[in-house]
Amino acid sequence: MALLDIQQRIATAEGKANRVAGSVKLIAVSKVQPNERVAEVLQQGHRLFGENRVQEAAGKWPDFRAEFAGVQVHLIGPLQTNKVNQALELFDAIHTVDREKLAKKLADAVQKRGSCPELFIQVNTGEEPQKAGVLPAEVDGFVKTCRETYGLPIAGLMVIPPVDEEPSLHFALLAKMAERNGLSGLSMGMSRDFERAIALGATHVRVGSAIFGERVAGVNL
Ligand SMILES: *Cc1c(COP(=O)(O)O)cnc(C)c1O
């Protein structure tokens, strides 16, 4: 069974890296997966999931939450400022804080609600023009702005490495940036490279297709 296999591989990777057993959180990325597959993983007892679209999450997670206690859903895709309030209703964590306008909106909304999701800053370590994320040179300044100007507690950093480069270089860079900013959370590693991410300190791995199978185009979109 795929979930069990991934959990075992995570445990092995934790052991090899001398990490505490259970210290790496597995985010099962359920985007664009048929609801039956998601229900199956819930029935197996898994409770932490990732989605990359607000709209898609709104269409499935309220019902799953009503059926399964203790579900947590993390937003791992881009967040438009006009969807901040909806995102705060739906998600326990946001991994994609990447610009000041969004930080400001989040700060205003968090103040009104009186509660804040776990927040990660997405870093564009590969400096890819088409990709979201703060550029490496701007990370320290942006962390400071989030904390000092907007009073947002930042849990850590998140990266999606360029597809055609060795991900370990990007994981190591992210870990270094987190450390010098006093951040303990590292959201990094996907189906093809989560073990390498754990070796370099990942606290949250985001694994989709290795758990659920290949994504089915057109489902839930
Ligand atoms: C889809 C997605 C994942 C999971 O990708 P897999 O290769 O299926 O494991 C992880 N992180 C983000 C940000 C994603 O959009």
PDBQT file of the ligand as one rigid body, heavy atoms in Angstrom, charges set to zero:
ROOT
HETATM    1  C1  LIG A 301       1.756  18.862  -6.695  1.00  0.00    +0.000 C 
HETATM    2  C2  LIG A 301       2.687  19.377  -5.682  1.00  0.00    +0.000 A 
HETATM    3  C3  LIG A 301       3.436  18.503  -4.866  1.00  0.00    +0.000 A 
HETATM    4  C4  LIG A 301       3.384  16.984  -4.990  1.00  0.00    +0.000 C 
HETATM    5  O1  LIG A 301       3.984  16.569  -6.160  1.00  0.00    +0.000 OA
HETATM    6  P1  LIG A 301       4.276  15.006  -6.405  1.00  0.00    +0.000 P 
HETATM    7  O2  LIG A 301       5.368  15.021  -7.408  1.00  0.00    +0.000 OA
HETATM    8  O3  LIG A 301       3.018  14.433  -6.935  1.00  0.00    +0.000 OA
HETATM    9  O4  LIG A 301       4.685  14.416  -5.131  1.00  0.00    +0.000 OA
HETATM   10  C5  LIG A 301       4.266  19.058  -3.914  1.00  0.00    +0.000 A 
HETATM   11  N1  LIG A 301       4.366  20.394  -3.750  1.00  0.00    +0.000 NA
HETATM   12  C6  LIG A 301       3.667  21.261  -4.503  1.00  0.00    +0.000 A 
HETATM   13  C7  LIG A 301       3.821  22.717  -4.260  1.00  0.00    +0.000 C 
HETATM   14  C8  LIG A 301       2.807  20.788  -5.494  1.00  0.00    +0.000 A 
HETATM   15  O5  LIG A 301       2.122  21.678  -6.235  1.00  0.00    +0.000 OA
ENDROOT
TORSDOF 0
